[in-house]
Amino acid sequence: MPRRFLFVLGSSRSNGNTELLARAAAEQLPGDVEQQWISLAGHRLPDFGDQRHDTDHGRPADDELALLLDATVAATDVVIASPLYWYSVSSHTKRYLDHWSDWLRVPGLDFKKTMAGRNLWGVTVLAADEPSVADPLAGTLNNTAAYLGMRFGGVLLGNGSAPGDVRKDTEALTRAKTFFAREPELARFPHQAV
Ligand SMILES: Cc1cc2nc3c(=O)[nH]c(=O)nc-3n(C[C@H](O)[C@H](O)[C@H](O)COP(=O)(O)O)c2cc1C
């Protein structure tokens, strides 16, 4: 299957640091790798309503959700590019991930089996100088990948507060150059780690 990257942008502003860092990493992808970029702020997803245990499941009726679902299952690589908000993913990003719980039950889709073996990556920018405060975000993405049997490529982390600040984080921009070159490993929950 040819590589196809879906970049899911979770910032609440356009042209933010997280997108900038994600684009710096994406620049290094080979030309034959397809890229799709979706800004969640521009695709207002409905709030998640928990209908997992209702009987009638189907494809989402909402156009924006259907677009996100189709883009997600078409991707070999899903890149969650979310700024660090309160030490975790942004609300736009969390809402997108919550809808995955519905997609797990869409008849005929087999979302879990479809996503198994595919790659999940994270890109984030935070204002704090201490990268470890982003551990909850990294844990969310790692565990999400583990739950779905996906591979996890880790999180590309940058520093910045105002838009464009991450350009000054030369170490992050250097890491971006090789970030997608790594081979993601099958994700494991912390309690499964060897
Ligand atoms: C709602 C909100 C919550 C934030 N929470 C954190 C945080 O927990 N830790 C941190 O270091 N920075 C935090 N920040 C700062 C952003 O992570 C930082 O400004 C980042 O550059 C924003 O990325 P963006 O330009 O891609 O939107 C927060 C910003 C906002 C708006």
Ligand as a Chemical Component Dictionary entry (heavy atoms), coordinates in Angstrom:
data_LIG
# 
_chem_comp.id                   LIG 
_chem_comp.type                 NON-POLYMER 
_chem_comp.pdbx_formal_charge   0 
_chem_comp.three_letter_code    LIG 
# 
loop_
_chem_comp_atom.comp_id 
_chem_comp_atom.atom_id 
_chem_comp_atom.alt_atom_id 
_chem_comp_atom.type_symbol 
_chem_comp_atom.charge 
_chem_comp_atom.model_Cartn_x 
_chem_comp_atom.model_Cartn_y 
_chem_comp_atom.model_Cartn_z 
_chem_comp_atom.pdbx_ordinal 
LIG C1  C1  C 0 -5.958 26.702 25.979 1  
LIG C2  C2  C 0 -4.474 26.688 26.014 2  
LIG C3  C3  C 0 -3.817 25.835 26.882 3  
LIG C4  C4  C 0 -2.418 25.781 26.922 4  
LIG N1  N1  N 0 -1.822 24.908 27.785 5  
LIG C5  C5  C 0 -0.476 24.827 27.811 6  
LIG C6  C6  C 0 0.171  23.903 28.673 7  
LIG O1  O1  O 0 -0.462 23.135 29.395 8  
LIG N2  N2  N 0 1.535  23.883 28.701 9  
LIG C7  C7  C 0 2.277  24.703 27.898 10 
LIG O2  O2  O 0 3.501  24.646 27.972 11 
LIG N3  N3  N 0 1.697  25.565 27.044 12 
LIG C8  C8  C 0 0.342  25.652 26.966 13 
LIG N4  N4  N 0 -0.267 26.522 26.101 14 
LIG C9  C9  C 0 0.551  27.291 25.139 15 
LIG C10 C10 C 0 0.560  26.654 23.753 16 
LIG O3  O3  O 0 0.912  25.285 23.814 17 
LIG C11 C11 C 0 1.534  27.383 22.838 18 
LIG O4  O4  O 0 1.138  28.729 22.702 19 
LIG C12 C12 C 0 1.659  26.764 21.462 20 
LIG O5  O5  O 0 2.675  27.431 20.746 21 
LIG C13 C13 C 0 0.348  26.857 20.692 22 
LIG O6  O6  O 0 0.484  26.149 19.483 23 
LIG P1  P1  P 0 -0.131 26.687 18.115 24 
LIG O7  O7  O 0 0.614  27.946 17.755 25 
LIG O8  O8  O 0 0.095  25.582 17.145 26 
LIG O9  O9  O 0 -1.594 26.932 18.357 27 
LIG C14 C14 C 0 -1.659 26.611 26.056 28 
LIG C15 C15 C 0 -2.319 27.491 25.180 29 
LIG C16 C16 C 0 -3.705 27.541 25.156 30 
LIG C17 C17 C 0 -4.405 28.469 24.185 31 
# 
loop_
_chem_comp_bond.comp_id 
_chem_comp_bond.atom_id_1 
_chem_comp_bond.atom_id_2 
_chem_comp_bond.value_order 
_chem_comp_bond.pdbx_ordinal 
LIG C1  C2  SING 1  
LIG C2  C3  SING 2  
LIG C2  C16 DOUB 3  
LIG C3  C4  DOUB 4  
LIG C4  N1  SING 5  
LIG C4  C14 SING 6  
LIG N1  C5  DOUB 7  
LIG C5  C6  SING 8  
LIG C5  C8  SING 9  
LIG C6  O1  DOUB 10 
LIG C6  N2  SING 11 
LIG N2  C7  SING 12 
LIG C7  O2  DOUB 13 
LIG C7  N3  SING 14 
LIG N3  C8  DOUB 15 
LIG C8  N4  SING 16 
LIG N4  C9  SING 17 
LIG N4  C14 SING 18 
LIG C9  C10 SING 19 
LIG C10 O3  SING 20 
LIG C10 C11 SING 21 
LIG C11 O4  SING 22 
LIG C11 C12 SING 23 
LIG C12 O5  SING 24 
LIG C12 C13 SING 25 
LIG C13 O6  SING 26 
LIG O6  P1  SING 27 
LIG P1  O7  DOUB 28 
LIG P1  O8  SING 29 
LIG P1  O9  SING 30 
LIG C14 C15 DOUB 31 
LIG C15 C16 SING 32 
LIG C16 C17 SING 33 
# 
